[in-house]
């Protein structure tokens, strides 16, 4: 009689993981119902393989950073070559770090100077710290549905239950109440709410931080007037405007959403999309703000990080930017993204399923709800989560992977093909039809992340 699963199977490795890793995964975003035994053994291009020998066309793409596709050979080669000749010293600088900062300053409208971090969360943390250092003020403003990392000031009001919208909804316990009290949460795309907040609190607002497109709840496209209002109000009040372009940066344009919108923030934060998924982030912006960091001796805002500017990661970033500049990457992913959105919208119309297919460029998401394209988190409360999560679980049967968590977006990469798009639309029809016949997914516990913390 067998004593348990094969130790090298997906179930076996996952069981081993749960004995030594809390929950069996190294990020709360990876604990997904229905994927408890998912063990990835290989990635390449637009596909990944599992310990159980299954292969999936990957439209999740690690939450989006590998715009070129998994394991892009040019990026991998550059990283390996750098690692073979240059280790991490922890003192001084390397020419690669200088080249990367020069390119960020050249490409992104707001960036005069830049510093490297290891993650996007670190970048947004430093953006708020230096904003408070520059202004001497206490408050920061964020928007319902936006996610800016794990640190306390912004760990609230992302995917909130209806009854939590409008108040503080922390995504973790252990946050000091006085830290939460220093964060104002406003509805996205609501210019009047922004004006009211500044009329009442403008003298004490250090920074406004925003995802110009809140992609952590799918894709809420901004009104141009909303972004313009943010720029006008922060300028009048002497507050710092921070664009969190960890997702939008490079995926939508080499200059980020600020290049597309023409609205230039004071600071910009970036993440691992700089390096096609390698562990790097960056903060850049106005020189007077960036010069407040302690990388300039005597400056007041402490800035440090053991792995900041690691040579292999910097080489990956430079290779990524080179490819984005020299090859028709955005042309390809924009074209396929449009094909996906148009094909899915036609599919749902034919099936008679109330659905809004939205996104931008290479990003797509279907909300199962009637009406127009949603513009705020409140609009998304009408989404049918059981159908949203259910059809994505069914896609697995067809060798297709979209993350089966509520409100999560999907992505096209440079490695995807027209055949992959055809397969996705065909598989989606089969998956949605099956879930409708079943009456929707029934087990939705833990199928939404970044919700209110419970004790």
ZAMARGU-4260 file (C-alpha; in steps of 0.2 Angstrom, whole numbers, plus 5000, padded with zeros to 4 digits):
<rodrens>
0) 5000/5000/5000 | 5007/5017/4995 | 5010/5029/5010 | 5007/5044/5000 | 5010/5053/4983
5) 5027/5051/4974 | 5039/5063/4982 | 5044/5070/4965 | 5026/5072/4958 | 5017/5089/4959
10) 5007/5083/4974 | 5022/5075/4982 | 5033/5091/4981 | 5018/5102/4986 | 5016/5091/5002
15) 5035/5092/5006 | 5033/5111/5003 | 5019/5113/5016 | 5030/5104/5029 | 5044/5117/5028
20) 5036/5133/5020 | 5021/5141/5028 | 5006/5136/5016 | 5019/5129/5004 | 5022/5145/4994
25) 5033/5160/4996 | 5020/5173/4992 | 5002/5175/4998 | 4998/5179/4979 | 5003/5161/4975
30) 4991/5152/4986 | 4977/5149/4974 | 4962/5138/4976 | 4963/5123/4964 | 4982/5125/4961
35) 4988/5118/4978 | 4998/5105/4969 | 5005/5116/4955 | 5024/5114/4954 | 5032/5123/4939
40) 5047/5114/4932 | 5051/5124/4916 | 5046/5140/4908 | 5050/5146/4890 | 5042/5159/4879
45) 5023/5159/4881 | 5023/5142/4890 | 5027/5133/4906 | 5028/5115/4912 | 5023/5106/4928
50) 5030/5092/4938 | 5016/5081/4932 | 5021/5084/4914 | 5007/5096/4909 | 5011/5111/4897
55) 5001/5127/4897 | 5000/5142/4886 | 5003/5156/4899 | 4992/5171/4899 | 4996/5175/4917
60) 5014/5178/4914 | 5020/5180/4932 | 5008/5195/4934 | 5015/5203/4919 | 5034/5207/4920
65) 5040/5195/4906 | 5034/5206/4891 | 5047/5197/4880 | 5041/5180/4886 | 5049/5168/4899
70) 5068/5165/4898 | 5071/5177/4883 | 5087/5170/4876 | 5095/5187/4874 | 5091/5193/4891
75) 5097/5176/4899 | 5113/5177/4889 | 5117/5195/4895 | 5113/5191/4913 | 5124/5175/4912
80) 5138/5184/4904 | 5138/5198/4917 | 5138/5185/4931 | 5153/5176/4924 | 5164/5191/4924
85) 5157/5203/4938 | 5151/5199/4955 | 5142/5210/4967 | 5154/5221/4977 | 5142/5231/4988
90) 5153/5247/4986 | 5156/5259/4972 | 5146/5257/4956 | 5147/5248/4939 | 5146/5255/4922
95) 5130/5245/4919 | 5121/5254/4933 | 5126/5271/4925 | 5120/5265/4908 | 5103/5259/4915
100) 5100/5276/4925 | 5104/5285/4909 | 5092/5275/4899 | 5078/5278/4912 | 5081/5296/4911
105) 5081/5296/4892 | 5065/5286/4891 | 5053/5292/4905 | 5048/5310/4905 | 5048/5312/4924
110) 5065/5305/4927 | 5080/5316/4929 | 5089/5305/4941 | 5086/5287/4946 | 5090/5274/4959
115) 5089/5255/4958 | 5080/5244/4971 | 5077/5225/4971 | 5058/5226/4971 | 5044/5238/4966
120) 5038/5238/4984 | 5054/5245/4989 | 5053/5259/4976 | 5036/5264/4982 | 5041/5264/5000
125) 5056/5275/4996 | 5044/5287/4986 | 5033/5290/5001 | 5048/5292/5013 | 5057/5305/5002
130) 5040/5314/4999 | 5038/5316/5018 | 5056/5321/5019 | 5054/5334/5006 | 5038/5342/5012
135) 5038/5339/5031 | 5020/5333/5030 | 5011/5318/5037 | 4997/5312/5025 | 4998/5302/5009
140) 4984/5299/4997 | 4980/5282/4988 | 4965/5276/4978 | 4953/5261/4981 | 4959/5247/4970
145) 4977/5252/4968 | 4991/5241/4975 | 5008/5248/4979 | 5017/5234/4988 | 5017/5227/5005
150) 5023/5241/5016 | 5011/5248/5029 | 5006/5265/5022 | 4998/5258/5007 | 4993/5240/5012
155) 4975/5244/5012 | 4959/5246/5001 | 4964/5235/4986 | 4951/5221/4983 | 4939/5226/4997
160) 4922/5219/5001 | 4907/5230/4997 | 4905/5235/5015 | 4923/5240/5017 | 4923/5252/5003
165) 4924/5270/5009 | 4933/5266/5025 | 4950/5259/5029 | 4952/5241/5024 | 4970/5235/5028
170) 4976/5219/5019 | 4986/5214/5034 | 4985/5214/5053 | 5000/5221/5062 | 4999/5238/5055
175) 4999/5252/5068 | 4983/5262/5068 | 4992/5278/5067 | 5000/5273/5051 | 4983/5269/5043
180) 4977/5286/5050 | 4990/5295/5040 | 4983/5287/5023 | 4968/5295/5014 | 4959/5283/5003
185) 4949/5290/4988 | 4939/5283/4974 | 4949/5281/4958 | 4944/5292/4943 | 4934/5304/4955
190) 4941/5322/4952 | 4929/5330/4964 | 4934/5319/4978 | 4953/5324/4975 | 4948/5342/4975
195) 4938/5340/4991 | 4953/5331/4999 | 4965/5344/4995 | 4953/5358/5000 | 4952/5350/5018
200) 4970/5342/5020 | 4981/5350/5006 | 4992/5358/5019 | 4997/5341/5026 | 4997/5330/5011
205) 5015/5325/5007 | 5011/5314/4992 | 4998/5306/4981 | 5002/5289/4974 | 4992/5281/4960
210) 4993/5267/4948 | 4989/5277/4932 | 4980/5261/4927 | 4974/5251/4942 | 4979/5234/4935
215) 4979/5225/4951 | 4960/5224/4949 | 4961/5220/4931 | 4961/5236/4921 | 4952/5252/4926
220) 4956/5265/4912 | 4959/5283/4919 | 4950/5298/4913 | 4962/5310/4906 | 4954/5324/4917
225) 4957/5314/4932 | 4976/5312/4930 | 4976/5331/4925 | 4967/5335/4941 | 4980/5325/4951
230) 4994/5335/4943 | 4985/5352/4946 | 4980/5349/4964 | 4997/5342/4970 | 5006/5357/4961
235) 4995/5370/4969 | 4997/5361/4987 | 5016/5358/4985 | 5013/5339/4987 | 5023/5326/4977
240) 5014/5316/4963 | 5020/5298/4962 | 5015/5287/4947 | 5017/5269/4952 | 5022/5262/4935
245) 5027/5245/4941 | 5015/5237/4929 | 5012/5251/4916 | 5030/5255/4914 | 5037/5247/4898
250) 5022/5235/4896 | 5012/5249/4888 | 5025/5261/4882 | 5044/5264/4884 | 5040/5280/4893
255) 5026/5273/4904 | 5008/5279/4905 | 5015/5296/4908 | 5021/5297/4890 | 5004/5291/4884
260) 4994/5303/4894 | 5006/5318/4894 | 5004/5320/4913 | 5021/5320/4921 | 5023/5316/4939
265) 5036/5321/4951 | 5042/5303/4955 | 5040/5287/4946 | 5042/5269/4953 | 5046/5254/4942
270) 5047/5235/4944 | 5054/5220/4937 | 5047/5223/4920 | 5063/5233/4917 | 5072/5217/4916
275) 5059/5205/4909 | 5055/5198/4926 | 5072/5198/4935 | 5072/5205/4952 | 5074/5224/4950
280) 5065/5240/4954 | 5068/5258/4952 | 5063/5275/4958 | 5066/5291/4948 | 5060/5308/4946
285) 5065/5327/4949 | 5083/5329/4953 | 5079/5340/4969 | 5069/5326/4976 | 5081/5312/4971
290) 5095/5322/4979 | 5087/5320/4996 | 5092/5302/4997 | 5107/5297/5007 | 5116/5290/4992
295) 5122/5309/4992 | 5132/5311/5008 | 5123/5321/5021 | 5106/5320/5013 | 5092/5316/5025
300) 5081/5301/5017 | 5090/5285/5021 | 5092/5274/5006 | 5101/5257/5005 | 5099/5239/4998
305) 5111/5225/4998 | 5106/5219/4980 | 5103/5236/4972 | 5111/5237/4956 | 5117/5218/4955
310) 5127/5216/4939 | 5117/5201/4933 | 5101/5210/4935 | 5107/5226/4928 | 5113/5217/4912
315) 5096/5209/4911 | 5088/5226/4911 | 5099/5233/4898 | 5096/5218/4887 | 5077/5220/4889
320) 5077/5239/4885 | 5088/5236/4870 | 5076/5223/4863 | 5061/5234/4867 | 5069/5248/4858
325) 5076/5238/4843 | 5062/5226/4839 | 5043/5228/4836 | 5038/5221/4853 | 5025/5234/4857
330) 5018/5233/4839 | 5016/5214/4841 | 5008/5213/4858 | 4997/5228/4854 | 4990/5219/4839
335) 4988/5202/4848 | 4980/5211/4863 | 4967/5219/4851 | 4963/5202/4843 | 4960/5195/4860
340) 4949/5208/4866 | 4939/5209/4850 | 4938/5190/4849 | 4932/5188/4867 | 4919/5202/4866
345) 4912/5194/4850 | 4911/5177/4859 | 4902/5184/4874 | 4889/5193/4862 | 4886/5177/4853
350) 4884/5167/4869 | 4872/5180/4876 | 4883/5182/4892 | 4884/5200/4900 | 4902/5204/4899
355) 4914/5219/4897 | 4931/5215/4889 | 4943/5229/4892 | 4962/5232/4895 | 4975/5241/4885
360) 4989/5236/4873 | 4994/5218/4878 | 4983/5218/4894 | 4965/5210/4893 | 4952/5206/4906
365) 4934/5201/4905 | 4922/5207/4919 | 4906/5197/4919 | 4894/5211/4922 | 4881/5222/4911
370) 4884/5240/4907 | 4899/5251/4901 | 4917/5249/4904 | 4920/5250/4923 | 4930/5266/4928
375) 4931/5264/4947 | 4932/5250/4960 | 4914/5252/4964 | 4909/5247/4947 | 4918/5231/4949
380) 4907/5225/4963 | 4895/5220/4950 | 4907/5207/4942 | 4901/5189/4943 | 4916/5181/4953
385) 4909/5164/4952 | 4910/5164/4933 | 4926/5174/4932 | 4935/5162/4943 | 4926/5146/4937
390) 4930/5148/4918 | 4948/5151/4922 | 4948/5135/4932 | 4941/5126/4917 | 4954/5134/4905
395) 4966/5122/4914 | 4958/5107/4905 | 4962/5115/4889 | 4980/5118/4892 | 4977/5137/4895
400) 4982/5147/4910 | 4974/5163/4916 | 4976/5166/4935 | 4960/5159/4943 | 4958/5173/4956
405) 4945/5186/4955 | 4948/5202/4945 | 4966/5197/4940 | 4971/5203/4922 | 4980/5193/4909
410) 4994/5197/4897 | 5001/5195/4880 | 5020/5193/4877 | 5031/5195/4863 | 5032/5176/4863
415) 5013/5173/4860 | 5007/5170/4842 | 4991/5171/4833 | 4989/5153/4835 | 4989/5155/4854
420) 4976/5168/4853 | 4965/5157/4842 | 4967/5143/4855 | 4963/5155/4869 | 4946/5160/4861
425) 4941/5143/4857 | 4946/5136/4875 | 4937/5151/4883 | 4921/5147/4874 | 4922/5129/4880
430) 4926/5134/4898 | 4913/5147/4899 | 4900/5136/4892 | 4904/5122/4904 | 4904/5134/4919
435) 4887/5141/4914 | 4880/5124/4913 | 4886/5120/4931 | 4879/5137/4937 | 4896/5144/4941
440) 4910/5140/4953 | 4904/5136/4970 | 4920/5136/4980 | 4925/5154/4980 | 4934/5154/4997
445) 4951/5163/4996 | 4948/5166/4977 | 4950/5184/4980 | 4967/5191/4987 | 4972/5208/4994
450) 4955/5209/5003 | 4952/5214/5021 | 4963/5206/5034 | 4954/5195/5047 | 4961/5190/5064
</rodrens>
